[in-house]
Amino acid sequence: MTATDNPRKEGALAALARFCYRRRRLVLLAWIAGVIAVAFAGFGYGAAPDNDFSGGSSDSAKAQALIEKHFPERQGDTLTLAIKADKGIDDPAARQRIQKVIADLDASPVTGPVTSPYQDENLVTKDRRIARTTIPLTVKDVQKTEVEPLVSLVKEASGDGVTLGLGGQMAEKAETPPQGSSESVGIVAAAVILFIAFGSLVAMGLPIVTALPAIVAGLALTKLVAHLVPAPDFTAILAAMIGLGVGIDYALFIVTRYKDGLQAGDTPETATVKAITTAGHAVLFAGTTVVIALLGLMVMGQRLMTGVAVATSVIVLVTMIAAVTLLPAFLGFTGHRINALRLPRRTFRRSGADGAPARERRTLAERWAGVVQRRPLAAAVLAGAVLLVLAAPTLSMRLSNPDASVQPRDRSSYTSYKILSEGFGPGYAAPLILATEAGPHHSDLRAVAEAVAGTEGIAYATPPQVSEDGQAALLMAFPRTGYQDKATADLVHRLRDDVLPKAPGGAAVHVGGPNAVTIDTAEDIGSRLPLMIAVVIALSLVLLIALVRSVTIALQAAVMNLLAIGAAYGVLVAVVQWGWLGPALGFPTAMPVTTWVPMMIFPVLFGLSMDYEVFLISRVREEYERTGDTRTAVARGMARTAKVITAAAAIMVAVFTTSLLGPDVAVKQGGLGMAVAVLVDATVIRLILVPAVMELCGDTNWWMPGRRTGKTTTAPDSRIGEETRV
């Protein structure tokens, strides 16, 4: 009799699995009805995205608050028409074309009066080859579909020596295509990987049909939750990627254990219960780790990133619930037919000299573990060196937000940026808005304007403007450098630290504008990131210790996960910021890393890395309880999990890399970073570093305060060992 045959009182997880298996029709109907109801409510009445990152107590946030309160005329969105005429804007043919475009833009129902550059000499360069004009949008919360005709109008009017570009945030949104079929590509790639791993169409389909309803329901719930906790527009894409990856992976781990149970001679119901109480138990721990890691984003104090944390956590929770409820119901319908529609495979049987079956051949993973265990120190040093080299570029990481300068070269917004940079300087698209309260002590900003205009790095500054209520004043300053340049960030600090404090009345002036908001956000994230990392690691360690009953293994996991994430950061900097292979991967030019990307992908990657750690160490722990030998336990644990972890990692990499097919450069960065981390984790970490370090630690791997280490075949306090004895 094996340990799995010992009778014991059935736990709550086993009872849930048995109920879902036996009442599978009821469970399936409940899921269908629930998904339809939630989808109807979420997609029909969910909250709109909120992309305002300007909140907080930063200097730029204070400037923005003054502008919103005292300058309501500046609240509407605007577009900028950039004009370049090879023969000059006064050429008759060019003038006719330009005036027609301006008249058409002025006639749009969503625009206000447009000032022609022929009426204001300040809108034209001295050589009269380049001109600009601002187009106010009079409709509140204008939709991208209302701006798309304006973008098309401007693009179609270019030609015959006249180049026109329409810039502005809404113009960028209007010509940014939807994410498209990247998620569909990810699903197809996952299906191919699952088919190769399982060799059966039925087994391939189970993880996918389990994950998809959970993703639909999760996305709908995130839209409803956004009424309470707003989130930016990239949240849906990010949540879909994470949900698709973890949803398929969690179901994959359970289906694999179910197939193992059938192969061992269990009935479908018993195999289902065993799968849920072993792999399902690990899924709940792993998923909870991901959720806790994601909620660590709340430590950042960023209002919208809290929304991202809550939304992505919701979708992970729904996939966890689907894995332990909907999947057992599906297993009840499939039964022994899970291996139906198999992929034809040749099998080889080896016999001994007397014709008897030969001893089972060790798998490639088990043999590889033996190779690493024979030279553990050399393997650990080599793997660590590779990870540190990959992580080295992280030291030069710069954070910013994408603007028109990093958009694809065929976009009208990029054309506008190029024209304006050529005619008015690269800083025209990165204006700084200086605002202050007006009153007896702050009524005159002329001295401040003179000091700012004379600052090195400022191209020019506008005269001060007092609000209609007389309570505030502002001026605009245009840097000589662009939005993405480090020199612009240095200029903002010089104004705040040196120039303004020395100017009369300058101490009460706040430096704001979109550029300053991005700079303040990036610095705030950089200062809070270590705290978030510490919180996520601490909480995850507590969970992992509770699962594996070992402080040593939990600490190993934390350090290795940090190395994998550091490597991902380093590759991200090399590709995005340094431009290595950037164009080939869909990045038009070298650019800083988007401010939210490192903050967002850390908890996601830490949680996902813990997933693989949980599934590997769970099996290693089971083998250790049976044999009492760490070396054997590691080798057999790797042998039993290598195939499924490789398949799970391949699915994650496929899903995350499909983001490179989309149009959003920030989402591409997030997808690339997560794909690299998962790839590194499944190869360098799991195949080399884990067996090497566990071999070096020996029985110390199982150290737990208050418990003696040593070779033992039973571990009554181990939850994993207990769950295997169904």
N, C-alpha and C positions, 0 to 999 in steps of 0.2 A: 504494500500500500504506500502510495506517495503522499507527500504533504498536502497535495491538492485534493486527496480523497477524504481527508479527515473531516468529519461533520462538525459544524459549529453553528452557533446562532447566526442567522442571516442579518447582515447589516443593512442600513438604510439605503446605501447605494445599490446593493444587490437586490433589495426589494423593489427599488425604482426600476431597475433593468428588467426584472421579471414582470412587473406590471406593464411596462411599455411593450414588452415582447408579446404578452398574452392578450393585451387589449390594443393591439397594433392599429386596428381600424379606427377605434375611438381616438387614439393619439394622433393618427394621420389627419383625420377630419378636424380635430381641434387645431392642429398646426395650420391647415389650409384656411380655415375660417379666421384664425388669429392673424395670419399674414395678410389676408385680403382686407380685414378691418383696419389693421394698423397702416397698411399701404394707402388705403383710401383717406384716412385721417392725416397721415404724415405728408404725403405728396400733394394732397388737396388743400390742407390748412396749416402746413408747416411754416415756420418763420423764415423770412428772407435772410441771406447771408449779411453779416456785418463786417466790413473791412476797415473800420476806423481804429487804427492802432495808436491814436494820438493821446489816449487817456493816461492818467497817472499824475505824478507830481514833478515831472521833469521840466526844464526850462522851456522846451518847445511846447509842452502841454499847457503851460501857463500862458504862453503867447497865443496859442490856439483858442483858449478860453476867452481871452480878451477880444479876439477877432470875432468869435461867434456871438459874443454878447453885444458888442458895440458897432460892428461893421456887417450888418445883415446882408448888404448888397454883395458881399464877397463870399456868401455861402453857396451860391449855385456853382455847378460845374461849368467849366469853359473848355473850348477847343481853340487850337492855334493853327491858323492857316499859314504855311510857309511857302514862299514863292521865289523861284529862281528863273530869270530869263537871260538866255545867253546874249541877246542883243540889247538887254535892258528892258525894264518894265514899261518904258515909254515908247517902245517900238509899236507901231499901229496894230500889227497882228497880235503881238503879245498882250497889248492893252485890251483889245477886244475880248480875248480869251479870258484874261484875268477878271475883267469886270463882269463877264457873264457868270463865272463861278461864284464871285462874291454876291451877285444878285440872287442866284439860286440858293445859296446858303442863307441869305437874309430872308428869303421867302419861306423857308422851312417852318412848319408849325411848332418846332421845339426850340428854335433859336430866337434870340433877341436882336436888336439893331446891330449891324456889322459896320464898323468904321473902315472905309476904304483907305488903303495906303496912299492913294492919290489925294486924299484930303488931309493927311497928317504926315509931315515930312519925317517925324521921329520914327515912323514905321518903316523907313526905307534906308538902306545903306548909302554911303556917300557916292559910290559908283553907280547907284540905282539899278544894280543887277539883282539884288535880293531884297525882299520885302516880307512883312508879316502883318497879321491882324488877329485880334482876339474875337472869338465868337461865343457870346454868352448863351448858355442853355437855360431857357426859362421854365422848363417843365421840371418839377420836383421829382426826384427819384427817376430820372429818365432811364428808359430801358435800352439795352444795347441794340435791340431790333429797330429802335427809332433813330439811332445814330448810324447804323450800317449804310443806309442810302446816302448819307452825307460823305462817308468814307469812299463809297463807290463813285460818287459824283466827282470828287477831287482826283481820284486815281485815273478815271477815264478822261479827265480834262488835260492830263499831262501829255506832252508831245510837241513836235515842231519847235524845239528849242525852249519850251517852257516846262519846267518841272514844278509840280505842286505836291505838297504833303500836308496831311491833317494830323496834328498831334493832340496830346491831352489824354488823361486817364481813360475817359470814356471812349475815345478813338481807339486806344490800345485794346480795350475790352471788346469793342465792336468788331474788330478785324481778327481777334483771336478765335480760331475755330474751336468747336467743342472738343472734349477729350477724345471723342470718336470711338473707335473699336478696340482700343488698347486692352480694356478689360476682357473683351471677347477673345483677343489673342492670348491673353493670360489663361483663360479657361481652356482653350484648345491645347495650349502647351501643357497645362496640368493634366489634361485627359491623356495626352500621348505618354507623359511620364508615368502616370498611373497604370496605363495599359501595359507598358514595358515592365513595370514593377510587379504587377499582379498577373499579367498574362491572361486576363479575362475581362470581357466587356462589362459583365455584371459587377464584378468587384471594382472595376475602374469607375463605374457610374455612381456607386454608393456615396463616396466622399463628395462628389460634385453635387448630386441632388440633395444631399444633406446641407451643404454649405450655402447653396444659392437661396433657398427660402430664408435662411437665417440672415443673409446679407440684405435681402430686400426688406425684411422686417426691421433689421438694425438701422439701415439708412433712413427708413420712414420714421423710426423712433428718434433719430438724431435731429430730424427737422422739427419734431414736436418739442424735444428738450430745448431746442434753440430759442423757444419763447422765453424760457427761464434763464438759459445760459447762452448768450449769442456766440456764434462762431463764424470765422471768415469763409469765403467761398471755396478755398482749396480743401476744406475739411471733408467734403463728400468724396472727392477723388482719393484722398489719403485714407479715409475710413474704408472705402471699397477695396483698396489694395490690401490693407491690413486684414480686413474681414475675409477676403478671398483666400489669402495665404494661410491664416490660422484656421479658418473653417475647414478647408480641405485637409490641412495637416492633422488636425485633431481627429477628424473622421478616419484619416489614413491609419493613424496609430491604433485606433480601436478595431478597424477592419482587419488589420494585420494580426492582432491578438485573437480575433474571432476565427480567422483561418487556421491559426496555430492550434486552437482548441479543437476544431473539426478534425484536423490532421491527427491529433492525439486520441481521437475516438470519442469525443464528447458529442452529446446531442446538440442540435442548434440552440436550444434554450439554455443549456448549461454553458455552452461556448459563449453565448451572448452575455450571460451573467458574469462569467470569468473575465471577458473582455472589458466590461464596464467597471468591474471592481479592481482591475489592475491598470490597464491603459486608461480607462475612464477616470479612475482615481488620480492618475498622473496628469491627465488633461485638466482636471479641476484645479490642481495645484499650479500647473503651468499657466493656465488661463488667469488664475487669480494673481499670479506674479506679474503677468503682462498688464492687468488692470491696475495693480498697485503702482507699477512703474509708470504707466501713463498718467495716473492721478498725481504723480510726483511733479507734473508740470504746473500744478496749482501753486507750488512753492515759488514759481517765478514771479508771481504777482501780476502777470499780464492778463488783463480781462479776457481778451479773445483766445489766448492760449489755454485758459481755463476751459473755455468752450470746446476747444479742440480736444482737450484731455477727456472731458465728460463724453463727448460724442464718440470718440474712438473706443473709450471704455465700454460704452453701451453696446457697440457692435461686437466687441470681443465677448461680452457677457452673453449675448444672444447666440453666438456660435458655440459657446460652451454648453449652453442649455440644449441646443440642437444636437450636439454630439452625444449627450447622455440620455436624451429622450426620443428625439426623432429617429436617430440612427438605430437604436434597438428595435424600434417598430419596423424599419426597413429590413433589418436582419431577420425579423420574424416572417416577412413576406418572401425573402430569398431562400432561407434555410440552406440546404445542401447545394442549391442551384447557384451559389455565389461563384462557383468556378465554371459556370456555363459560358458558352461562346469563347472558348479558350484560344489563345495564340498558339499555333503549332510549334512545339519545341521538341528537339531531339534529346533523349535521355540516355545516359550511359550508366551501366551497372558494372561494377568490378567484383570479381570473385576471387576467393582465396585459392590456394593450390589444390585443396580437396573439393572444390566446387561450392563450398559454403560462401555465403555473403561475406565480403570483406568488412573490416571495421569502418565505420563512417569516416569519410575523408574530412579533414579540417577545412573550413571555409577560408577564402582569401583574407577576409578581415581578421580571422583568428590567427592566421599565419603572420600577417602584417604586425599584429599586436606583439607577437613573439619576437619579431625582428626589432621593434622599438624597445621592448623590455630587456633585450640583451645589451643594448647600449643606451640606457635611459638618460644619462647625463649629457652625452653628445647630442641626442635627439632633442632634449629640452633646450639646450643652449642654441642649437641651430634654429629651431622653431621660434624661440624667443627673439633671436637676432632678426629673422625675417619680419616678424611682426613689428619690431621697433623701427626697422628701416622703412616699412610701409607707413608707420605712424609719424615719422619725422616731419613731413610737410605740415602737420597740424600746428606746429609752432609758429608758422607764418600765416595762419588763417586770418582773413579779414571778412567782416560781415557788412552787408548792405542789402538793399532791396532792388529788384530788377527795375529798370526804367527803359525808355525808348532806345537808348544806346545799345542795349543787349538783345533787342528784338531781331527776328529774322530780317534779312536785308531786303526782302520784297514787300515789307509792310509799309504802309503810308506813314505810320508814326515814326519809323526809322528814317524815312525820307525827310520828314519834317525836322527831326533832330539834326540830320546832317546839314540841311540848308541853314537852319538857325545857328548852328555851331560855326559854319563857315562865315556867315554874315555878321553875327552879333556875339560870337564867342561861345565856347562850350558851356559856360556858366549860365547862359540864358535859360536853360532848362532846369537849372538848380538854384532858383532864387531863394534868398534868405529874407524872411519877414520879421522885422524888429518892431515889437509892440510894447506899449507901456500905458499906464493909467495917466490921464490928463487932469491937471488941477493946478492949484497955486504953485506947487513945487515941480510939476512935470509938464508945464504947458508949452515949453519951447524945446523942440528936438533939433534945432538947427545946428547946435554945437555937436550933438551926437552924429547927425548926418555928415558933417564935415570930417569928424574923426573917423567914421566908418569909410567914407569915400577915399580918405587918404591912407587907409590900411593896405599894406602890401597883400596882393592877391584879390583885391576887389576891383572889378572892371569899372563899375559906376554904381551910384546910389541915387534913388529918386528923392525928390523933396518930401519932407514930412507931410502927412495927411492927418487931419483931426476928424474924428467921427462926428456925425450929425448931432449927437447928443452932447458933444463936447467933453465926454468922459474918458476918451482914449485917443491915442495917436499911434501912427505906424509909418514906417518907411520900408522900402524894398532895396536890397543890395544884391548885386549880381557878381558872383565869383568869376575869376578868370579860368577856373578849372571846372570839370564836369562833375556830375552827380556821383559817379563811381570812383572818383579820384581820391586818394588818401589826403592829398593836399587840401581838398575841400573840408574834410573833417578837421584837419589841423587849423584851418582858417576859422571855423566855428569856435573852437576852443580859444584861439587867440583873441577873438572878439569878446568872448565872455570873460576871459581871465585877465586880459591886459588892456584892451582898447576901451571897452565900455566903462569899467570902474574908474578910469582916469578922466573920462569926459564928464562935463557938468550934467547932472541928471541921468547919466548913463547907468548908474548902479541899479536903477529900477527898470531898466529895459530888458525885455526877454527876447531871445533869438529863436524864432520859430520858422515855420514853412515845412513842406514835405521833406526837404533834404535834412533839416535839423531834426525832424521827427525820426527819420531813419537812423541818424547818427546816435541820438539819445537811446532809441530802442536797442540798437546793437550793443551799446555800452552797458545798458541795464541788463541785457541778457548775459553778457560776458561776466558781469559781477555776480549774478545770481546762479549761474550755471554750476559752480562747484557745490553750492548748497543743495541744489536739486540732485546732483550726482550722489552726494553723501546720503540724502534721504532715501533715494531709490535703492542704493546698495544696502543700506541698513535694513530696510523693510524686507527686501528680497532675501537677505541672509536669514532673517528670522523664519521666513516661510520654508526655505530650503533646509534649514536645520531641522525644522519640524517634520519634514518629509523623509530625509535620509538619516536623521539621528546622528549627524557627524558635523562637528565644527570645522574640521580640517577640509573636508570636501566642499563645504559651503564657501570657505575662504578661497580655496582653489578656483571654484566656479566664478566668484566675483572678480578675481584678478585676471583670469583668462578672458572673461567677457569684456573687461575694460581694455585688454590688449586687442581684441577683435574690433571693438568700436573705435579705438584709436587708429587702427589700420584703415578702417572705413573712412574716418575723417581725413587721414593723410591722402588716400587715393582721391577723395573728393576735392581736396585742395589742389592736387596735382592736375586733375582733369579740368576742373571749373576755373580755378583762379590762375593757375600757371598755363592752362591751355593745352596740356598734353592730351592728344587724341580728342580734344574738345569738339571740333567740327565733325569728326566722324561719329561722335555720340550724340549729336544734335544740339550742341551749344555753339551759337553763331560766333562768339568771341570770348576771350578771357574776361572773367568778371568775378567780383567777390562772391563768397558764399552767401546765399539768402539768409537773412537774420534768423528766421524761425527754423531753418533746416537742422542745424546741429542740436538745438534745444528740443526739437520734436523727435528726431530719430534716435536720440540717446535712450529714452525710456522704452521706445518700441524695440530697439535692437537688444537692449539689456533683457527685456522680457522674453523676446524670441530666443535669445541665446540660452536663457534659463530653461526654455522648453526642451531643447535638445539635451541639456544637462540632466534634466529630470528624467527623460526617457532612457538615456544611457545609464545613468547612475542607478535608476530603479532596477534595471536588469542586472547590473553589476552587484547591487546589494543582494538581490535574490540568489545569485550564484554564490556570493560570499557566505550567506547563511547556510547554503547546502554543503559547501566544500570547506569553509573556514580558511581558504587560501586566496590571498589578494591577487596574486599573479594569474591564477586560473580564473578567478572571478572576472578580472578585467578582460582577459582574452575571450572568454565565453560571452561576456556581456556585449563586447564589441561585435562578436560574431552574430549574435541574435538581433542586434539593433542597426548594424551598419547599413543593411539594405534599405530599411524603412527610413532611417535618418537621412541617408543619401537621397532617397526619393523625395522626402519632405523638403530638404534643403533645395533640391533642384526645382521643386514647385515654387518655393518662395522666390528663388532667383529669377525664374521665368516670369512670375507675376510682377515682381518689382522692376525688372528691366523693361517690361512693356511700357512703363511710364515714359521711356525714352522716345516712344513713338508719338507721344502727345505734344501739344504746343506750349505748355506752361513750363518755362525754364526752371522755376522754383520746384515744381513737382518732379521734374526730371532729376534735379539734384537730390531730392529726398529718395527717389526710387533707386538711383545709382548708389547712394551711400548704403542703403539697406541691403541691396543686392550684394555689394562687396562684402559687407559684414557677415551676411549669412554664408557666402561662399568661403570666406576665411574660417568661419566658425566650424563649418562641416568638413573642412580639409585639414588645415594646419592645426587647429585646436583639437578637434575630436580624433583625428587619425594619428597625430604625433604628440602633442603636448599633454593631453589627458593620460594616455597610457604611460608616457615617460614619467610624468610627475607622480602618478599613483604608484608606479614601480619604485620610485625613489623614496616615497613616504612609507611604503609597506603597511604594516598593521596600524601605523599612526593615522592612516586614512580614516579609521573608524573611531578616532578619539572623540569622546563626549564627556564633559565634566560629570564626575560621579559614577562613571562606568569604566570598568577595566577593559583594556584592549587585549586582544589575543585571539587565538584560533578557537572559534566556537561554532557549532552547527545550528544553534538555535538563538533566536533573539526575540524574546517575548515582547519587548518594547517597540519593535519595529512595525510601523504601520504597513510598510510594503510587504514584509513577509506575511503579515496577518492577512492582507488582502488577497494573497495568492492561494490561501487555503480556503477555497470556497466550498 
